[in-house]
Amino acid sequence: MKNFLQQQMGIVIISATVIIAVIIASIAYTQKGMSHQDIISVTGSSITSVVSDKAKFSATVKQVTTADAMAEGYKNIAKDAARLQQYVIDFGFSPEEITLDPVAVSEIWQDPEYAQGPKEYELYRHMTVHSNKVDEVTRLGQEISVLGEEGMFLQINSIEYFYSKLAEARVDLLSKAMEDAYLRAQVLVKGMHTRIGGLSSVSAGLVQVRQPNSTDTSDYGMYDTSTKEKEIMVTVHADLFLK
């Protein structure tokens, strides 16, 4: 969450109770060398549904110009950037929630064999809005294209949604995932004339923040920012002694 706002206000809306649901029960019943005891290996998981409490909107204004008209191009992009910023402020966002990058310039490539006329350059200026007013950011993204009707060359990027209480949620989910792993181990040994003993080892998987009802996971963890509603899933891998 690069460039995320420093302010920590915002009400966290948890849209559903924690679902103690296991997606995988990895069953490996093996003989291991710790005190010559049998060990059962299980994987438990826990999922909770949350609603994002932070959002990021970004857009870029552009101007195409030539070297001879570069000064005029800078004036035009300054005018467009000011109009864009004022539109966002009028929409209800404070200047502190808005970041305007400096003007950047890049040469527009032309095939030398077919190039005609002078070289052209693209001037562009990037604007970002970070806010805890998530619904307003969503509405801004839906309505800001009206500036294109004024002749502004505006590139609008997808809104990104974040959940700022991820660390706290992870602690709670780890506890529930461990409970789930233990319950699964009990189910697996039922009828085997044995019981679950102490814990041999445990490791936590990476956090998976994904779209609602998604089954996607990543070995490196994941953080999907495309939706306001999210699911957070945590897994634990436990080795338990049998007795």
C-alpha positions in Angstrom: 0.0 0.0 0.0 2.6 2.4 -1.2 1.9 6.0 -0.7 -1.0 5.2 1.7 -2.2 8.2 3.7 -0.8 8.7 7.2 -4.1 9.5 8.7 -5.6 6.5 10.5 -9.2 7.7 10.8 -12.1 5.7 9.4 -14.6 3.2 10.7 -13.9 -0.4 10.0 -17.0 -2.2 8.8 -16.9 -5.9 9.2 -19.7 -7.2 7.0 -19.9 -10.8 8.2 -19.1 -13.0 11.2 -15.9 -15.1 11.0 -16.5 -18.2 9.0 -14.4 -21.0 10.5 -14.3 -23.0 7.2 -11.5 -25.2 6.1 -10.7 -25.3 2.5 -7.9 -27.9 2.8 -7.4 -30.7 5.2 -4.0 -32.1 4.4 -3.9 -35.6 5.9 -0.5 -37.1 6.3 -0.3 -39.8 8.9 3.4 -40.6 9.2 5.9 -42.0 11.6 8.3 -39.4 12.8 11.4 -39.6 14.9 10.4 -37.3 17.9 10.2 -39.6 20.9 9.1 -42.4 18.5 5.5 -41.1 18.6 3.0 -41.1 15.8 2.2 -37.7 14.4 -0.7 -36.5 12.4 -0.3 -33.5 10.1 -3.3 -31.2 9.4 -4.0 -27.9 7.7 -6.7 -25.6 9.1 -7.9 -22.3 7.9 -10.2 -19.4 8.9 -11.9 -16.8 6.7 -13.5 -13.5 7.5 -15.4 -11.0 5.3 -14.5 -7.3 5.6 -15.3 -4.1 3.8 -12.4 -1.8 2.8 -12.0 1.4 4.8 -9.4 3.1 2.5 -9.5 3.7 -1.2 -7.1 5.1 -3.8 -8.1 6.8 -7.1 -5.7 8.0 -9.7 -5.9 9.7 -13.1 -3.4 11.3 -15.5 -3.9 14.4 -17.7 -2.0 14.5 -20.9 -1.0 17.0 -23.7 0.7 16.3 -27.0 3.0 19.0 -28.3 6.0 19.7 -30.4 9.3 21.2 -29.4 8.4 24.6 -30.8 5.1 24.6 -28.9 6.5 23.1 -25.7 5.9 26.3 -23.7 2.2 26.3 -24.7 2.0 22.6 -23.9 3.2 23.3 -20.3 0.6 26.0 -19.9 -2.2 23.7 -21.2 -1.3 20.8 -18.9 -1.0 23.2 -15.9 -4.5 24.4 -16.7 -5.8 20.9 -17.0 -4.2 19.7 -13.8 -5.6 22.7 -11.9 -9.1 22.0 -13.3 -8.8 18.3 -12.4 -7.7 19.1 -8.8 -10.5 21.7 -8.4 -13.0 19.1 -9.6 -11.8 16.7 -7.0 -11.9 19.3 -4.2 -15.5 20.4 -5.3 -16.4 16.7 -5.1 -15.7 16.8 -1.4 -12.0 15.8 -0.9 -9.5 18.0 0.9 -6.2 19.1 -0.6 -4.4 16.9 1.9 -6.0 13.9 0.3 -4.8 14.8 -3.2 -1.3 14.3 -4.6 -0.2 15.9 -7.8 3.1 14.6 -9.3 5.4 17.0 -11.3 4.9 17.2 -15.1 6.7 14.5 -17.0 7.7 14.5 -20.7 8.3 11.6 -23.1 9.1 11.6 -26.8 6.5 9.9 -28.9 8.2 7.3 -31.0 7.9 7.5 -34.8 9.2 5.0 -37.3 12.0 7.0 -39.1 11.0 5.4 -42.4 7.5 6.8 -42.2 7.8 9.8 -39.9 6.3 13.1 -41.2 6.4 16.4 -39.6 8.2 17.5 -36.4 8.8 15.2 -33.4 6.0 15.1 -30.9 6.2 15.0 -27.2 3.7 13.9 -24.6 3.4 15.9 -21.4 1.6 14.2 -18.5 0.8 14.8 -14.9 -0.4 12.2 -12.5 -2.9 12.8 -9.7 -3.7 10.4 -6.8 -6.5 10.6 -4.2 -6.1 8.6 -1.0 -9.1 8.7 1.3 -11.1 6.8 3.9 -14.3 8.1 2.2 -14.6 4.9 0.2 -18.0 5.4 -1.3 -17.1 8.9 -2.4 -14.0 7.7 -4.1 -16.0 5.1 -5.9 -18.5 7.7 -7.1 -15.6 10.0 -8.1 -14.2 7.3 -10.3 -17.6 6.9 -12.0 -18.3 10.5 -12.6 -14.9 12.2 -13.3 -15.0 11.3 -17.0 -17.3 14.3 -17.5 -14.1 16.3 -17.7 -13.4 14.6 -21.0 -16.5 16.5 -22.4 -14.5 19.7 -21.7 -11.8 18.5 -24.1 -9.4 17.3 -21.4 -7.3 14.3 -22.3 -7.7 12.3 -19.1 -6.6 8.7 -18.5 -8.5 7.2 -15.5 -7.1 4.2 -13.6 -8.9 1.6 -11.7 -9.8 2.3 -8.1 -7.8 0.4 -5.5 -9.4 -0.6 -2.2 -7.6 -1.4 1.1 -8.4 -2.7 4.6 -6.3 -1.0 7.2 -6.9 -3.5 10.1 -5.3 -6.5 8.4 -2.7 -7.1 11.1 -5.4 -7.2 13.8 -7.6 -9.5 11.7 -4.7 -11.9 11.0 -4.1 -12.5 14.8 -7.7 -13.4 15.3 -7.8 -15.6 12.2 -4.6 -17.5 13.2 -6.2 -18.5 16.5 -9.4 -19.7 14.8 -7.4 -21.5 12.1 -5.4 -23.4 14.8 -8.7 -24.4 16.5 -10.0 -25.6 13.2 -6.8 -27.7 12.6 -7.2 -29.3 16.0 -10.9 -30.1 15.3 -10.0 -31.7 12.0 -7.3 -33.8 13.6 -9.9 -35.1 16.1 -12.3 -36.0 13.3 -9.6 -37.9 11.4 -8.6 -40.1 14.3 -12.1 -40.8 15.4 -12.6 -44.6 15.5 -8.8 -45.2 15.4 -8.6 -46.0 19.1 -6.2 -43.1 19.6 -6.4 -39.5 20.8 -4.8 -36.2 19.9 -1.8 -35.3 22.2 0.3 -32.3 22.3 1.6 -30.0 19.6 4.8 -31.1 17.8 5.2 -28.1 15.4 3.1 -25.4 13.8 3.6 -22.9 11.0 1.4 -20.2 9.6 0.7 -19.7 5.9 0.7 -16.3 4.2 -2.3 -14.1 4.3 -4.6 -14.2 1.3 -6.7 -11.1 0.8 -9.0 -11.8 -2.2 -12.4 -11.1 -3.8 -15.5 -12.5 -2.1 -16.2 -16.1 -2.8 -12.9 -16.5 -4.6 -10.9 -19.7 -4.4 -7.6 -18.1 -5.6 -4.5 -18.5 -3.5 -0.9 -17.8 -4.0 2.3 -19.4 -2.5 3.6 -15.8 -2.0 0.4 -14.5 -0.4 -2.0 -12.2 -2.2 -3.7 -8.8 -1.8 -6.5 -8.1 -4.3 -7.3 -4.4 -4.4 -10.0 -4.5 -7.1 -13.1 -4.8 -4.9 -14.5 -3.0 -1.9 -15.7 -6.2 -0.2 -12.9 -8.7 0.6 -12.2 -12.0 2.2 -9.2 -12.6 4.3 -8.0 -16.2 4.7 -5.2 -17.5 6.9 -4.0 -21.1 7.2 -1.9 -23.0 9.7 -0.1 -26.3 9.3 0.1 -28.3 12.5 1.8 -31.5 13.5 0.1 -33.1 16.5 1.2 -36.1 18.5 -1.1 -39.1 18.9 -1.4 -41.0 22.1 
